[in-house]
């Protein structure tokens, strides 16, 4: 089974580090197990379900093309809806072999309204 799992989300002022694990053949598409982004401003108050969006939007097409499940602890509800909307045409544009259904799995869907942390 192909699977990508977010293990840890760390913030140090303006630096985001996401540690993740890959299982199955999907592993060959990743040279390391960290996703690192630096911003011009502090991101310490940004909720985790928002922080993971750049990582998810980067890996999603790779996961979809390889029938990999994506496991996250929390995901923003609006982003998840958008991701599902993007997934449909992507999957319909690839070959029949790659059209086998996969899914994005999450533990808790969170609705974010405005700024601040949601718990």
Legacy VTK file of the C-alpha trace (Angstrom):
# vtk DataFile Version 3.0
C-alpha trace
ASCII
DATASET POLYDATA
POINTS 119 float
0.000 0.000 0.000
1.336 3.425 -0.976
0.988 5.913 1.849
2.314 9.326 2.897
1.930 10.240 6.566
2.681 13.565 8.223
4.597 12.715 11.389
5.392 16.138 12.832
4.811 19.823 12.098
7.380 22.174 13.633
7.463 25.973 13.558
10.443 28.093 14.544
9.473 31.744 14.034
9.295 31.933 10.221
10.488 28.411 9.408
8.149 25.460 8.848
9.455 21.893 8.929
7.127 19.003 8.171
8.490 15.523 8.833
6.747 12.776 6.887
6.967 9.078 6.159
6.415 7.257 2.885
5.482 3.588 2.550
5.416 1.554 -0.628
6.586 2.429 -4.128
5.784 6.114 -3.559
9.026 6.339 -1.543
11.096 6.489 -4.745
9.659 9.934 -5.564
11.092 11.554 -2.426
14.779 12.179 -1.714
14.253 12.961 1.982
11.586 12.946 4.662
11.366 16.672 5.443
9.510 19.527 3.789
10.996 22.903 4.765
9.663 26.382 3.981
10.842 29.780 5.215
8.597 32.842 5.159
9.303 36.582 5.504
7.203 36.784 8.668
6.520 34.716 11.765
4.100 31.818 11.340
4.026 30.828 15.002
0.323 31.700 15.377
-0.836 29.898 12.211
-2.918 26.775 12.932
-1.373 23.441 11.948
-4.214 22.622 9.556
-3.263 25.750 7.579
0.500 25.225 7.870
0.311 21.849 6.112
-1.407 23.238 2.990
1.817 23.958 1.004
3.040 20.421 1.699
-0.270 18.806 0.747
-0.697 20.777 -2.473
2.854 19.791 -3.450
2.514 16.062 -2.788
-1.138 15.546 -3.764
-0.570 15.070 -7.538
2.245 12.606 -6.810
-0.011 10.696 -4.420
-2.944 10.692 -6.851
-0.830 9.436 -9.746
0.496 6.590 -7.605
-2.688 5.614 -5.761
-1.176 6.692 -2.424
-3.233 7.561 0.618
-2.327 10.735 2.502
-2.646 10.679 6.290
-2.749 13.928 8.276
-3.715 14.714 11.855
-5.878 17.742 11.024
-6.969 19.370 7.777
-8.819 22.592 7.025
-12.361 21.908 5.766
-12.287 24.474 2.933
-8.887 23.266 1.738
-10.050 19.634 1.826
-13.050 20.552 -0.315
-10.750 22.316 -2.796
-8.350 19.370 -2.825
-11.186 16.967 -3.634
-12.324 19.320 -6.418
-8.795 19.295 -7.890
-8.456 15.543 -7.528
-11.400 14.684 -9.780
-10.167 16.276 -13.048
-6.594 15.209 -12.338
-7.606 11.588 -11.994
-9.870 11.728 -15.041
-6.995 12.996 -17.170
-4.618 10.111 -16.453
-4.630 6.634 -17.978
-7.118 3.919 -17.026
-4.451 2.116 -15.011
-3.952 5.184 -12.823
-7.642 5.877 -12.309
-8.004 3.384 -9.443
-9.574 5.291 -6.538
-7.414 6.442 -3.643
-8.288 8.783 -0.813
-6.995 11.484 1.464
-7.509 10.451 5.059
-7.690 12.785 8.012
-8.498 12.478 11.671
-10.198 15.808 12.312
-11.620 18.318 9.850
-11.434 21.878 11.192
-13.320 24.966 9.952
-11.156 28.091 10.210
-12.918 31.430 10.364
-10.595 34.437 10.461
-7.253 34.521 12.221
-6.180 32.737 15.369
-5.841 29.160 16.409
-8.764 26.719 16.410
-8.584 23.932 18.953
LINES 1 120
119 0 1 2 3 4 5 6 7 8 9 10 11 12 13 14 15 16 17 18 19 20 21 22 23 24 25 26 27 28 29 30 31 32 33 34 35 36 37 38 39 40 41 42 43 44 45 46 47 48 49 50 51 52 53 54 55 56 57 58 59 60 61 62 63 64 65 66 67 68 69 70 71 72 73 74 75 76 77 78 79 80 81 82 83 84 85 86 87 88 89 90 91 92 93 94 95 96 97 98 99 100 101 102 103 104 105 106 107 108 109 110 111 112 113 114 115 116 117 118
